[in-house]
């Protein structure tokens, strides 16, 4: 899967799942603030990632994710590593 396809898929489910305007999802924006995430929302986010990209997410994976770009990079790296196996 190409990086652009991963980002497009992520943005689609973020808009749908978290009811955020697509224009607010920009690489440099803060993920938590833009999506107004609380602890339960993170669980929803993990479930959506796992179901859309077929890999398991560990809570500690989110420690360094601040921006949407961090989030994209994380998912892309996990998708790419999965495809290499």
Backbone as CSV, one residue per row, in Angstrom:
resi,resn,N_x,N_y,N_z,CA_x,CA_y,CA_z,C_x,C_y,C_z
1,UNK,0.854,-1.185,0.000,0.000,0.000,0.000,0.899,1.247,0.000
2,UNK,0.594,2.177,-0.857,1.384,3.411,-0.956,1.080,4.336,0.216
3,UNK,2.064,5.178,0.568,1.903,6.112,1.684,0.675,7.001,1.512
4,UNK,0.447,7.493,0.293,-0.695,8.378,0.037,-2.009,7.652,0.293
5,UNK,-2.057,6.362,-0.059,-3.268,5.567,0.170,-3.517,5.375,1.662
6,UNK,-2.449,5.149,2.413,-2.576,4.982,3.862,-3.106,6.273,4.488
7,UNK,-2.529,7.404,4.101,-2.947,8.699,4.652,-4.396,8.990,4.292
8,UNK,-4.774,8.712,3.058,-6.159,8.945,2.626,-7.130,8.086,3.432
9,UNK,-6.779,6.827,3.634,-7.626,5.918,4.402,-7.737,6.389,5.855
10,UNK,-6.626,6.807,6.442,-6.631,7.319,7.817,-7.557,8.520,7.917
11,UNK,-7.380,9.481,7.014,-8.203,10.696,7.062,-9.684,10.379,6.921
12,UNK,-10.013,9.442,6.049,-11.419,9.062,5.861,-12.021,8.522,7.148
13,UNK,-11.316,7.605,7.819,-11.917,7.044,9.032,-11.884,8.028,10.192
14,UNK,-10.923,8.949,10.205,-10.920,9.973,11.266,-12.120,10.906,11.119
15,UNK,-12.401,11.325,9.898,-13.551,12.196,9.643,-14.842,11.489,10.041
16,UNK,-14.955,10.233,9.643,-16.178,9.478,9.920,-16.311,9.138,11.403
17,UNK,-15.259,8.611,11.993,-15.313,8.099,13.365,-15.353,9.206,14.414
18,UNK,-14.613,10.292,14.162,-14.484,11.343,15.174,-15.217,12.630,14.801
19,UNK,-15.948,12.572,13.698,-16.786,13.685,13.263,-16.032,15.017,13.269
20,UNK,-14.862,14.989,12.676,-14.038,16.190,12.554,-14.032,16.609,11.089
21,UNK,-13.973,17.909,10.867,-13.937,18.418,9.494,-12.602,18.051,8.848
22,UNK,-12.669,17.571,7.629,-11.472,17.123,6.917,-10.413,18.218,6.826
23,UNK,-10.844,19.476,6.728,-9.899,20.586,6.598,-9.033,20.764,7.846
24,UNK,-9.506,20.264,8.975,-8.755,20.402,10.230,-7.652,19.359,10.351
25,UNK,-7.714,18.331,9.520,-6.715,17.263,9.564,-5.565,17.636,8.633
26,UNK,-4.558,18.236,9.219,-3.350,18.618,8.486,-2.148,18.034,9.228
27,UNK,-1.086,17.710,8.505,0.046,17.005,9.119,0.595,17.641,10.397
28,UNK,0.657,18.964,10.458,1.272,19.618,11.618,0.318,19.826,12.799
29,UNK,-0.973,19.561,12.604,-1.961,19.759,13.682,-1.772,18.715,14.780
30,UNK,-2.123,19.091,15.991,-2.051,18.195,17.132,-3.201,17.197,17.069
31,UNK,-2.870,15.927,17.071,-3.864,14.856,16.939,-4.884,14.893,18.071
32,UNK,-4.404,14.925,19.302,-5.293,14.871,20.467,-6.233,16.072,20.521
33,UNK,-5.691,17.270,20.293,-6.510,18.480,20.363,-7.502,18.568,19.212
34,UNK,-7.057,18.263,18.014,-7.927,18.370,16.842,-9.094,17.395,16.920
35,UNK,-8.815,16.180,17.359,-9.870,15.166,17.446,-10.582,15.185,18.797
36,UNK,-10.096,16.027,19.717,-10.648,16.119,21.074,-10.705,14.733,21.720
37,UNK,-9.557,14.055,21.718,-9.482,12.686,22.209,-9.415,12.622,23.729
38,UNK,-10.203,11.708,24.280,-10.048,11.354,25.686,-9.590,9.890,25.715
39,UNK,-9.464,9.319,26.896,-8.918,7.958,26.975,-9.778,6.932,26.236
40,UNK,-11.094,7.082,26.277,-11.961,6.149,25.550,-11.834,6.314,24.040
41,UNK,-11.624,7.553,23.598,-11.437,7.800,22.166,-10.176,7.122,21.646
42,UNK,-9.137,7.081,22.489,-7.916,6.383,22.067,-8.197,4.901,21.829
43,UNK,-9.052,4.320,22.650,-9.430,2.918,22.451,-10.150,2.765,21.116
44,UNK,-11.075,3.671,20.834,-11.774,3.645,19.539,-10.785,3.779,18.383
45,UNK,-9.820,4.673,18.552,-8.822,4.901,17.513,-8.001,3.628,17.272
46,UNK,-7.608,2.967,18.336,-6.850,1.721,18.217,-7.673,0.660,17.492
47,UNK,-8.935,0.529,17.853,-9.809,-0.463,17.211,-9.932,-0.170,15.711
48,UNK,-10.102,1.078,15.365,-10.237,1.453,13.958,-8.942,1.174,13.199
49,UNK,-7.808,1.497,13.796,-6.519,1.222,13.145,-6.358,-0.280,12.921
50,UNK,-6.604,-1.044,13.985,-6.414,-2.488,13.886,-7.341,-3.119,12.847
51,UNK,-8.573,-2.649,12.773,-9.507,-3.240,11.805,-9.211,-2.798,10.370
52,UNK,-8.712,-1.571,10.195,-8.427,-1.074,8.849,-7.081,-1.535,8.298
53,UNK,-6.110,-1.742,9.193,-4.759,-2.036,8.726,-4.223,-3.395,9.191
54,UNK,-5.002,-4.132,9.953,-4.672,-5.507,10.350,-3.332,-5.654,11.071
55,UNK,-3.096,-4.795,12.033,-1.959,-5.000,12.930,-2.367,-4.559,14.326
56,UNK,-1.693,-5.117,15.324,-1.996,-4.808,16.721,-1.251,-3.549,17.156
57,UNK,-1.940,-2.717,17.908,-1.371,-1.475,18.425,-1.162,-1.641,19.922
58,UNK,0.019,-1.242,20.384,0.304,-1.259,21.823,0.130,0.158,22.359
59,UNK,-0.384,0.303,23.567,-0.591,1.648,24.128,0.672,2.505,24.119
60,UNK,1.809,1.890,24.363,3.057,2.666,24.390,3.438,3.221,23.019
61,UNK,2.831,2.685,21.962,3.094,3.205,20.616,2.633,4.658,20.475
62,UNK,1.669,5.060,21.294,1.114,6.407,21.191,1.899,7.454,21.975
63,UNK,2.871,7.039,22.755,3.611,7.963,23.615,4.236,9.108,22.818
64,UNK,4.817,8.798,21.678,5.527,9.814,20.893,4.691,10.423,19.770
65,UNK,3.425,10.085,19.704,2.578,10.621,18.641,1.911,11.901,19.118
66,UNK,2.295,13.004,18.497,1.717,14.302,18.828,0.883,14.855,17.676
67,UNK,1.458,14.836,16.487,0.801,15.442,15.320,0.205,14.359,14.423
68,UNK,-0.581,14.812,13.471,-1.111,13.871,12.484,0.034,13.245,11.703
69,UNK,1.099,14.023,11.423,2.238,13.464,10.698,2.884,12.333,11.489
70,UNK,3.013,12.512,12.807,3.536,11.428,13.649,2.661,10.185,13.518
71,UNK,1.358,10.404,13.523,0.394,9.308,13.414,0.515,8.619,12.056
72,UNK,0.576,9.416,10.985,0.743,8.844,9.644,2.026,8.013,9.579
73,UNK,3.117,8.588,10.087,4.409,7.897,10.032,4.353,6.572,10.772
74,UNK,3.700,6.582,11.927,3.563,5.352,12.722,2.805,4.282,11.937
75,UNK,1.637,4.634,11.418,0.818,3.655,10.699,1.545,3.178,9.440
76,UNK,2.143,4.091,8.697,2.864,3.726,7.469,4.007,2.766,7.794
77,UNK,4.756,3.038,8.854,5.874,2.152,9.203,5.375,0.763,9.592
78,UNK,4.264,0.709,10.318,3.695,-0.593,10.710,3.141,-1.332,9.499
79,UNK,2.477,-0.631,8.594,1.947,-1.269,7.376,3.097,-1.787,6.537
80,UNK,4.141,-0.982,6.360,5.283,-1.391,5.549,6.017,-2.571,6.164
81,UNK,6.175,-2.585,7.475,6.875,-3.706,8.116,6.045,-4.982,8.014
82,UNK,4.729,-4.832,8.071,3.837,-5.980,7.939,3.923,-6.568,6.527
83,UNK,4.026,-5.683,5.520,4.082,-6.145,4.133,5.389,-6.855,3.820
84,UNK,6.439,-6.548,4.578,7.736,-7.186,4.340,7.787,-8.604,4.891
85,UNK,6.889,-8.929,5.782,6.905,-10.253,6.408,6.272,-11.279,5.505
